[in-house]
């Protein structure tokens, strides 16, 4: 027994020595980052960032940590969150050498064509050039009549639900998803018809929740990928490469079989394929269609929900938007359609949209990049090459040195001031630089047309003034509990 106790004691001592040596090694090897403050656990392990990524509170936690520690916060053994405006262009600007981190590898998986996940800048640039014209404002406005069809149907469905409590989170996503069907495949998916989806939303949510934390430890994804034939799929992120991709592939096939009398996004992608088949193959087309479905509905729906929430919380702003609509359109303007061109003349409406997206950008986690060889100095702190650094849009958008002491308040008027240009330089609602969201124009068209039509046709209010609207941050920050009541303003 004593021999066993001695053996156990020796084993524990050896284990303690190994652990102590590992900690000492990590401390020494990351000495350049030791002056950067942050949660103690984050210095030694990825567990801290995994924990908050799984919990879904990273957007709020990072605001608190930057308020506590300043412009640099240690979030991992080799990772730093940055809130210093002066280096943002260096990290994300055109021609930057700060490439995307391995966090994005789980989003790309084995897809050869993936604008979001691709980390090689040369490959990304070549791929984006192939499709950028398709997602230009001019190109998308050709499809505006079909967005109008979805809008008209949305209004009719809301009329049917007048007086009831409406889950506007859900209906914003049903609308955005059906618009994606209209502009990509020349048909609505029919989600607004039934008032529910076909299970796609749960798959998207599962993929987001999974990827947000698995990306922090990407080796887990690749082990799962390797063992998948033996143990099966146990990570939600694989839905982006599996079931959601299969859904997109099916819609591509059906659209090709039935044809279309309009030049939708798929038609334009197929034209690129004919011109450059070696660059835009069938898998690339399916990849673009999958991205449209996966991100196109979520980000737009999140933004619509945020705008409606802030307008309901600020009825004076809502009245001012209505007054502006009347001024631009006239008192006898139709209430079933509105052009995007006319909404661009509504400066206060656009200010409200910008302000809502400033306070509630769709992405609530850091946009991680790798410091290139040679490192970078930030506030007299040397950050060596290979370090992962990134900016969290929720932190940046509340930076008082940029947006003023009232940065936490909803004040659309700030976007009508002479400082608008400066604000736009630090507006990360759609990302920044060469990696800015390719679907930005489509999202803004949908938002700019839907919000005025809702205000023209309905008196809107939150179903319960005391009801809590909650946020879940799994890459995208989704509102939950946005229940509203709508009352028609005009009757036939």
Buried (B, 14 or more C-beta within 10 A) or exposed (E): EEEEEEEEEEEEEEEEEEEEEEEEEBEEEBEEBEEBBBBEEBBBEBEBBBBBBBBBBBBBBBBEBBEEBEBBBBBBBBBBBBBBBEBBBEBBEEEBBBBBBBBBBBBBBEBEBBBBBBBEBEBBEEBBEBBEEBBEEEBBBEBBEBBBBBBEBBBEBBBEEEEEBBBBBBBBBBBBBBBBBBBBBBBBBEBBEEBEBEEBBEBBBBBBBBBBBBBBBBEBBBEBBEEBEEEEBEBBBBBBBBBBBEBBBEBBEEBBEEEEEEEBBBBBBBEBBEEEEEBBBEEBBBBBBBBBBBBBBBBBBBBBBBBBBBBBEBEEBBEBBBEBBEEBBEEEBEBEBBBBEBBEEBEBBBBBBBBBBBBBBBBBBBBBBBBEEEBBEBEEBEBBEEBBBBBBBBBBBBBEEBBBEEBEEBBBEBBEEEEBEEBEEBBBBBBBBBBBBBBBBBBBBBBBBBBBBBBBBBEBBBBEEEEEBEBBBBBBBBBEBBBBBBEBEEEE
